[in-house]
């Protein structure tokens, strides 16, 4: 671990925070419905498109039977809810969405 962080360093970083929508995608009751694979492919295509246009800053597919994924969205929570309500998997009952307000720091990234 690095040297201790000062109060000033915390305050400097906090001052750079930008609002985000933390979007949790949970598998829903219709996850394995007829035609699920095709619906999920459309969901994936849509999520990648939202990532490519900057609406989703960080896209993290889930890895278990409960969490379908996490998206850090660059829009207000209300707009994130609206965007996600038209997702094919959400409309099909395969995924349910939970949106929370949050913040992030410009330049943060997932290490290569």
Secondary structure, 3 states (H helix, E strand, C coil): CCCCCCHHHHHHHHCCEEEEEEEEEEECCCCCCCCHHHHHHHHHHHHHHHHHCCCEEEEEECCCCCEEEEEEECCCHHHHHHHHHCCHHHHCCCEEEEEEEEEEECCCCCCC
